[in-house]
Every structure is written in structure tokens, then in C-alpha cells.
Amino acid sequence: MAIGEASLAARYNRDGHHTWSIISDGDLMEGVASEAASLAGHFKLGKLICLYDDNYVTLSAGTDITLFEDRAKRFEAYGWQTISVAEGNDVAASSAAMDAARADITRPSLILVRTHIGFGSPEQDSYKAHGSPLGVEDVKRTKKKLGWPVDPPSGQDDDTQGADNGGWSYAGVELRKQCDGQCIGFEKMAELQDRRFLRNGILESV
């Protein structure tokens, strides 16, 4: 995606965009992650920013039995900028790290954010919080610990309920007004690619 973004940006963008990714311990254990990260460093994809959810937990165990290398040094060796956030619940520190990542467009960035899976629950920092439901009573205990209302069992706060996605549509209309013929050129290119994909897919299926 970051390679595609860089290619399209060179032709169509007026304002810089970034490719964001949230990755986990399990993701970094996959061999393909090393290949992709090395390629991103080689191509100097400075608009690629990865937030690493560094919680020391995988699906079935802690990372201490499988993942022992220094991940920051590993990515630095790939040519990445690395930034550490000691506490994932520190919004100001996380925001500052993302600002620093956006400021360096000469290399991709890995933000290592130390988090606690199942935060506030009886299963905090345990792999059991990875994919297993807490259950009714543990959910109540978690809410009480976090200072949240126990009832209703689920729901949204007023800020979330009042969110209006209409702003995105408005932004798209305004951008179209400013981009002259570039939007048309992009849409024609995308349409051509769609036709090629459809044609090749039909030919391969017969």
C-alpha cells in the first residue's frame, strides 16, 4: 500500500498523505514482515508509519518464549526511524511520537507503543485476553476498575453517538473542486485498471 501511495502521490497529490498500519507482536514474528520492512527501508517510504502494539502477548502465550530480539534495533537495521512510547495510555506521548514520525519523510517509521492487553480486566497482560471473551462478571469488574458505569452492558458515550461522518463527504467535494483535472485523470486510470482486472479475471476463469 505504501508503494502504491508513493506512486500515486507523485502523480496526483497536492497534499502529503501517509500510509498507517497497526501491527502486533505476532505480525512481527512472520517472515514476510521482515521482507516487507526491509523493502520499505530500501525504498525509503517515508510516508509509511507503523504503530507497534507492543504488549508482550501472542494468541497462545507470552512473547518471552518466541520473540526475544530487540525490535527497535531490528527495524533500524532495515533503515527505519524508531520511536518508543513507554505508556500506551499516554495520549500526549503517543501524539508527539506520531508527529515526529510524520516529520521524517526520508524513511519509514516504527512507533513502539508499550501497551497492556486486556487493560483493567482480570486477564490484563495475559494471552487469555487475546481472543477469549471476559464473561459477564469479569466485564463488570473491568468497568468498576476503570471507573465506567456498569450498566448498560454495552453502549456508546455521547461524543461517539454524536459523531457525524458527513464531514468526510464534504471534504471529498471540496477536494474535487481544488484538484482541477487531476481527479479526472486518476478516475480514468482507476477505471482502466478495473476493466483490465475484470477482463483478466474472466479469461483466467474459463
C-alpha positions, 0 to 999 in steps of 0.5 A: 500500500505504501508503494502504491501511495508513493506512486500515486502521490507523485502523480496526483497529490497536492497534499502529503498523505501517509500510509498507517498500519497497526501491527502486533507482536505476532505480525512481527514474528512472520517472515514476510514482515521482515521482507516487507520492512526491509523493502520499505527501508530500501525504498525509503517510504517515508510516508509509511508509519507503523504503530507497534502494539507492543504488549508482550502477548501472542494468541497462545502465550507470552512473547518471552518464549518466541520473540526475544530480539530487540525490535527497535534495533531490528527495524533500524537495521532495515533503515527505519526511524524508531520511536518508543512510547513507554505508556500506551495510555499516554495520549500526549506521548503517543501524539508527539511520537506520531508527529515526529514520525510524520516529520521524517519523510526520508524513511519509514517509521516504527512507533513502539507503543508499550501497551497492556492487553486486556487493560483493567480486566482480570486477564490484563497482560495475559494471552487469555485476553487475546481472543477469549471473551471476559464473561459477564462478571469479569466485564463488570469488574473491568468497568468498576476498575476503570471507573465506567458505569456498569450498566448498560452492558454495552453502549456508546458515550455521547461524543461517539453517538454524536459523531457525524461522518458527513464531514468526510463527504464534504471534504471529498467535494471540496477536494474535487473542486481544488484538484482541477483535472487531476481527479479526472485523470486518476478516475480514468486510470482507476477505471482502466485498471478495473476493466483490465482486472475484470477482463483478466479475471474472466479469461483466467476463469474459463 
